[in-house]
Amino acid sequence: MELKDIKKIAEDVLQTEREFNKKAGVSEEFWSFPEFMREEPLPPNDTIFDISREEMKRIWDVKIPIDEF
């Protein structure tokens, strides 16, 4: 199996998951993180989840070039 085949399988799995979630009523447009995740520091580094909804939506736009590996 070549890397391009593995990449295609990964893309298919993600697309299938998105379709399943949409049919189950949990599509990306309804995703929201609990308020405490955006406000309460997480030990031990006291970090908070500060990624905007707009940035989270772009997660599906990631393209991995074949020549990276």
N, C-alpha and C positions, 0 to 999 in steps of 0.2 A: 504494500500500500504506500502510495506517495503522499507527501505533505499536502498537496493540493486536494487529495481525497479526504484527508483528515479535516482540513479546513472546511470543505463542503459539508461533511457530516456535522461538524460543530455548528455551522450556520443553519443547517436544517433542524437540528435539535432546538436551537434558540427560537427559530421561527415557529416550530411546533408548540413550544412552551408559550409563546406570546399568543398564538391562536387559541390554545386551551384556556389560558387565563382570561382572554376576552370573552369566550363563550361561557366561562364560569362567573362572569361579572366582575372580574378583578383586573381589568385592563389598566394600562399605564396611566390613563387620565384620572383614575381614582386612587392611585398610589399616594400615600402620604405617610410620613413618619410621625410617630408620636411626639407630642410637644416636648416631653422630657428629654428626648434624644437631641433636640436642638438647643436645649437650655442647660441641662445638668452636665457638669464635667464628668468624664469617665476616668476613674483611676486606672492605672497609676500615673498617667501623664496629664490628667485633667483636660482631655480633649473633648470637643463636642462635635456633633455631626453638622457641618456647616456647608454642605453641598446644596445648591439651589435646585428647585424643581426643574428649572430650565436645563441646568447642567445634567441632571439625572436623566432627562428625556434624551439627551444626546448619547447616552450609553449605547444605544442601538446603532449609532452611526459609525462605530469603530470598525475600521477595516485593517486586517493584518496582512501586510504584503507577504507573498510567498517567499520572496528572497531574503526575508529577515532571518530565516533559520538555515 
